Amino acid sequence: MRLTARLGSGLVIALLLAACARVEVATFQPAQGQQTLVRDGVPVIYSRQRQSLVLVRPALRQFRAGKRPTYVLALYNLTNQPLQFAVANLHVAQVQDGQAKYLKVYTYDELVNEEHTRQAIQGLALGLAAAGNSMSAASAGHYNATATVSGPNGFSTVNVHGYDPTAAAVAQNQAAAQNEAMISTTVETGQRNLVNLEQTVIKDDALLPGEWYGGTMQFDAPSGSAAKNCNITVQIGDDTHQISVIQAPRQS
């Protein structure tokens, strides 16, 4: 018993350590014209150039290693003329051994298409589950029974088949309610995800004089198990801001 308990505790500790190893945090490396801050416990970098200000921060306090990270990008127009921002001019590169490997930055339309694909796959699975519920309910009410009876020639086995309409109606009503709840929840979740993308993901925009604009950006996860150095390049108007960020395993 003691050995089993010790093995169980060791397994739990190992799983916890493995979970910690899969978590990363972001830190920024400021260059000239940049300053790092901490807001509500989250690191922020502030970059100022002639025409614009750029602020970048991780969307979450920590990332899951190997998953797409999400950052929040905020832009400010310092000029008295509109400044154009395009997501196509937003780039992320991982620097490894002095070489830059560009990571895909996902546009709003690409994220919406991914959500539609996810909903289609989930809808197929939901349809199969609903069909299973309906088929199970359709067979409810039918029953089989076996009985042994005594007759002139001795004992014999009798199979009894029957149908209980009340039990069938109850099962069908339950299946219909379950299917309706599953469909309603799935539709609401899908709509909520699409609204969230519309409201949060950064898109092409013309910033008017003195105007802030921003949103979230996602890019492919940088590779490697140790600290990963990435450069986020933001072009707005004639300014090019390069933000250096390191994603490293969280220290326990």
C-alpha positions as a Python dict, from the first residue, in 0.01 Angstrom:
ca = {
    (1, 'M'): (0, 0, 0),
    (2, 'R'): (279, 243, 91),
    (3, 'L'): (468, 165, -228),
    (4, 'T'): (152, 221, -434),
    (5, 'A'): (88, 552, -258),
    (6, 'R'): (444, 665, -320),
    (7, 'L'): (418, 570, -687),
    (8, 'G'): (86, 751, -717),
    (9, 'S'): (228, 1066, -558),
    (10, 'G'): (531, 1049, -785),
    (11, 'L'): (309, 1020, -1090),
    (12, 'V'): (105, 1324, -986),
    (13, 'I'): (422, 1528, -929),
    (14, 'A'): (560, 1419, -1267),
    (15, 'L'): (238, 1521, -1441),
    (16, 'L'): (240, 1859, -1268),
    (17, 'L'): (601, 1918, -1367),
    (18, 'A'): (523, 1819, -1726),
    (19, 'A'): (231, 2061, -1730),
    (20, 'C'): (454, 2343, -1605),
    (21, 'A'): (713, 2266, -1874),
    (22, 'R'): (447, 2317, -2140),
    (23, 'V'): (374, 2673, -2027),
    (24, 'E'): (562, 2974, -2164),
    (25, 'V'): (575, 3342, -2072),
    (26, 'A'): (673, 3641, -2285),
    (27, 'T'): (935, 3907, -2214),
    (28, 'F'): (1028, 4200, -2437),
    (29, 'Q'): (1375, 4325, -2529),
    (30, 'P'): (1351, 4703, -2587),
    (31, 'A'): (1552, 4874, -2859),
    (32, 'Q'): (1617, 5244, -2912),
    (33, 'G'): (1294, 5442, -2887),
    (34, 'Q'): (1122, 5162, -2695),
    (35, 'Q'): (1032, 5112, -2331),
    (36, 'T'): (899, 4815, -2140),
    (37, 'L'): (622, 4843, -1882),
    (38, 'V'): (416, 4610, -1666),
    (39, 'R'): (39, 4664, -1663),
    (40, 'D'): (-173, 4451, -1433),
    (41, 'G'): (108, 4198, -1411),
    (42, 'V'): (143, 4167, -1791),
    (43, 'P'): (454, 4289, -1980),
    (44, 'V'): (398, 4564, -2236),
    (45, 'I'): (640, 4724, -2482),
    (46, 'Y'): (596, 5079, -2606),
    (47, 'S'): (760, 5185, -2934),
    (48, 'R'): (760, 5546, -3059),
    (49, 'Q'): (864, 5669, -3400),
    (50, 'R'): (808, 5988, -3599),
    (51, 'Q'): (453, 5918, -3713),
    (52, 'S'): (318, 5658, -3474),
    (53, 'L'): (314, 5481, -3140),
    (54, 'V'): (286, 5103, -3111),
    (55, 'L'): (207, 4903, -2797),
    (56, 'V'): (236, 4523, -2787),
    (57, 'R'): (147, 4286, -2504),
    (58, 'P'): (64, 3915, -2475),
    (59, 'A'): (-309, 3850, -2467),
    (60, 'L'): (-259, 3610, -2175),
    (61, 'R'): (-16, 3593, -1887),
    (62, 'Q'): (116, 3263, -2023),
    (63, 'F'): (99, 3052, -2339),
    (64, 'R'): (73, 2681, -2398),
    (65, 'A'): (394, 2572, -2567),
    (66, 'G'): (342, 2452, -2922),
    (67, 'K'): (14, 2644, -2958),
    (68, 'R'): (-42, 2966, -3149),
    (69, 'P'): (34, 3263, -2927),
    (70, 'T'): (-198, 3563, -2926),
    (71, 'Y'): (-75, 3919, -2877),
    (72, 'V'): (-260, 4248, -2846),
    (73, 'L'): (-144, 4525, -3078),
    (74, 'A'): (-237, 4892, -3029),
    (75, 'L'): (-150, 5170, -3276),
    (76, 'Y'): (-166, 5549, -3243),
    (77, 'N'): (-144, 5815, -3515),
    (78, 'L'): (81, 6106, -3411),
    (79, 'T'): (36, 6301, -3736),
    (80, 'N'): (-231, 6535, -3870),
    (81, 'Q'): (-296, 6303, -4165),
    (82, 'P'): (-454, 5956, -4188),
    (83, 'L'): (-210, 5665, -4155),
    (84, 'Q'): (-283, 5334, -4326),
    (85, 'F'): (-229, 5004, -4147),
    (86, 'A'): (-254, 4671, -4329),
    (87, 'V'): (-230, 4326, -4174),
    (88, 'A'): (-24, 4224, -4479),
    (89, 'N'): (248, 4455, -4341),
    (90, 'L'): (251, 4274, -4006),
    (91, 'H'): (525, 4011, -3990),
    (92, 'V'): (664, 3772, -3728),
    (93, 'A'): (998, 3595, -3761),
    (94, 'Q'): (1166, 3350, -3525),
    (95, 'V'): (1541, 3402, -3502),
    (96, 'Q'): (1740, 3077, -3475),
    (97, 'D'): (2119, 3061, -3516),
    (98, 'G'): (2117, 3404, -3674),
    (99, 'Q'): (1858, 3301, -3934),
    (100, 'A'): (1504, 3442, -3954),
    (101, 'K'): (1220, 3196, -4006),
    (102, 'Y'): (894, 3373, -4087),
    (103, 'L'): (585, 3257, -3901),
    (104, 'K'): (242, 3284, -4056),
    (105, 'V'): (26, 3567, -3921),
    (106, 'Y'): (-343, 3479, -3947),
    (107, 'T'): (-585, 3730, -4091),
    (108, 'Y'): (-940, 3783, -3969),
    (109, 'D'): (-1082, 3607, -4277),
    (110, 'E'): (-857, 3305, -4223),
    (111, 'L'): (-962, 3276, -3859),
    (112, 'V'): (-1329, 3302, -3958),
    (113, 'N'): (-1282, 3027, -4218),
    (114, 'E'): (-1119, 2810, -3951),
    (115, 'E'): (-1416, 2868, -3722),
    (116, 'H'): (-1661, 2777, -4000),
    (117, 'T'): (-1465, 2457, -4066),
    (118, 'R'): (-1466, 2374, -3695),
    (119, 'Q'): (-1841, 2431, -3682),
    (120, 'A'): (-1898, 2211, -3987),
    (121, 'I'): (-1700, 1924, -3832),
    (122, 'Q'): (-1877, 1970, -3500),
    (123, 'G'): (-2211, 1984, -3681),
    (124, 'L'): (-2140, 1647, -3844),
    (125, 'A'): (-2055, 1494, -3507),
    (126, 'L'): (-2366, 1655, -3357),
    (127, 'G'): (-2583, 1511, -3636),
    (128, 'L'): (-2449, 1162, -3568),
    (129, 'A'): (-2513, 1202, -3195),
    (130, 'A'): (-2866, 1330, -3256),
    (131, 'A'): (-2937, 1043, -3497),
    (132, 'G'): (-2816, 798, -3234),
    (133, 'N'): (-3049, 951, -2976),
    (134, 'S'): (-3344, 933, -3216),
    (135, 'M'): (-3274, 572, -3314),
    (136, 'S'): (-3246, 469, -2950),
    (137, 'A'): (-3574, 646, -2872),
    (138, 'A'): (-3746, 484, -3171),
    (139, 'S'): (-3674, 138, -3033),
    (140, 'A'): (-3787, 232, -2682),
    (141, 'G'): (-4115, 82, -2569),
    (142, 'H'): (-4048, -252, -2732),
    (143, 'Y'): (-3968, -525, -2487),
    (144, 'N'): (-3894, -897, -2485),
    (145, 'A'): (-3952, -1131, -2197),
    (146, 'T'): (-3897, -1501, -2137),
    (147, 'A'): (-4115, -1709, -1909),
    (148, 'T'): (-4133, -2076, -1810),
    (149, 'V'): (-4483, -2224, -1802),
    (150, 'S'): (-4618, -2559, -1692),
    (151, 'G'): (-4840, -2757, -1927),
    (152, 'P'): (-4967, -3111, -1987),
    (153, 'N'): (-4637, -3205, -2141),
    (154, 'G'): (-4425, -3050, -1870),
    (155, 'F'): (-4242, -2719, -1857),
    (156, 'S'): (-4182, -2507, -2165),
    (157, 'T'): (-4021, -2167, -2236),
    (158, 'V'): (-4233, -1889, -2382),
    (159, 'N'): (-4095, -1570, -2543),
    (160, 'V'): (-4316, -1266, -2498),
    (161, 'H'): (-4288, -957, -2721),
    (162, 'G'): (-4469, -638, -2645),
    (163, 'Y'): (-4484, -260, -2689),
    (164, 'D'): (-4533, 5, -2422),
    (165, 'P'): (-4649, 330, -2589),
    (166, 'T'): (-4601, 532, -2271),
    (167, 'A'): (-4236, 429, -2235),
    (168, 'A'): (-4182, 502, -2606),
    (169, 'A'): (-4333, 850, -2578),
    (170, 'V'): (-4119, 934, -2273),
    (171, 'A'): (-3799, 818, -2447),
    (172, 'Q'): (-3879, 1010, -2766),
    (173, 'N'): (-3954, 1330, -2573),
    (174, 'Q'): (-3627, 1297, -2382),
    (175, 'A'): (-3433, 1240, -2704),
    (176, 'A'): (-3595, 1543, -2868),
    (177, 'A'): (-3510, 1760, -2566),
    (178, 'Q'): (-3149, 1638, -2560),
    (179, 'N'): (-3107, 1696, -2933),
    (180, 'E'): (-3256, 2045, -2909),
    (181, 'A'): (-3026, 2135, -2618),
    (182, 'M'): (-2716, 2005, -2802),
    (183, 'I'): (-2804, 2195, -3119),
    (184, 'S'): (-2886, 2515, -2932),
    (185, 'T'): (-2561, 2508, -2733),
    (186, 'T'): (-2353, 2439, -3044),
    (187, 'V'): (-2516, 2718, -3245),
    (188, 'E'): (-2479, 2969, -2960),
    (189, 'T'): (-2112, 2879, -2911),
    (190, 'G'): (-2040, 2915, -3282),
    (191, 'Q'): (-2213, 3253, -3300),
    (192, 'R'): (-2029, 3371, -2991),
    (193, 'N'): (-1693, 3266, -3139),
    (194, 'L'): (-1763, 3454, -3462),
    (195, 'V'): (-1870, 3768, -3273),
    (196, 'N'): (-1554, 3747, -3063),
    (197, 'L'): (-1339, 3729, -3378),
    (198, 'E'): (-1523, 4026, -3529),
    (199, 'Q'): (-1477, 4235, -3217),
    (200, 'T'): (-1117, 4147, -3125),
    (201, 'V'): (-905, 4048, -3427),
    (202, 'I'): (-702, 4329, -3583),
    (203, 'K'): (-788, 4422, -3943),
    (204, 'D'): (-679, 4670, -4209),
    (205, 'D'): (-757, 5022, -4095),
    (206, 'A'): (-688, 5388, -4170),
    (207, 'L'): (-605, 5567, -3846),
    (208, 'L'): (-727, 5927, -3836),
    (209, 'P'): (-513, 6196, -3669),
    (210, 'G'): (-490, 6134, -3293),
    (211, 'E'): (-675, 5802, -3319),
    (212, 'W'): (-599, 5471, -3142),
    (213, 'Y'): (-672, 5141, -3313),
    (214, 'G'): (-589, 4785, -3212),
    (215, 'G'): (-681, 4422, -3178),
    (216, 'T'): (-542, 4073, -3133),
    (217, 'M'): (-303, 3892, -3365),
    (218, 'Q'): (-226, 3521, -3387),
    (219, 'F'): (72, 3357, -3550),
    (220, 'D'): (214, 3007, -3581),
    (221, 'A'): (384, 2876, -3269),
    (222, 'P'): (762, 2920, -3272),
    (223, 'S'): (953, 2592, -3265),
    (224, 'G'): (1191, 2457, -3003),
    (225, 'S'): (1170, 2363, -2638),
    (226, 'A'): (1398, 2632, -2494),
    (227, 'A'): (1363, 3011, -2506),
    (228, 'K'): (1244, 3132, -2848),
    (229, 'N'): (1333, 3474, -2984),
    (230, 'C'): (1082, 3633, -3220),
    (231, 'N'): (1067, 3969, -3397),
    (232, 'I'): (726, 4128, -3453),
    (233, 'T'): (747, 4389, -3730),
    (234, 'V'): (468, 4646, -3753),
    (235, 'Q'): (455, 4889, -4044),
    (236, 'I'): (220, 5185, -4021),
    (237, 'G'): (254, 5477, -4258),
    (238, 'D'): (626, 5530, -4316),
    (239, 'D'): (721, 5389, -3974),
    (240, 'T'): (850, 5036, -3920),
    (241, 'H'): (847, 4916, -3558),
    (242, 'Q'): (1041, 4599, -3473),
    (243, 'I'): (951, 4440, -3143),
    (244, 'S'): (1176, 4170, -2997),
    (245, 'V'): (999, 3919, -2774),
    (246, 'I'): (1126, 3604, -2603),
    (247, 'Q'): (890, 3319, -2521),
    (248, 'A'): (1049, 3097, -2262),
    (249, 'P'): (929, 2816, -2032),
    (250, 'R'): (782, 2955, -1712),
    (251, 'Q'): (1008, 2917, -1414),
    (252, 'S'): (836, 2728, -1132),
}
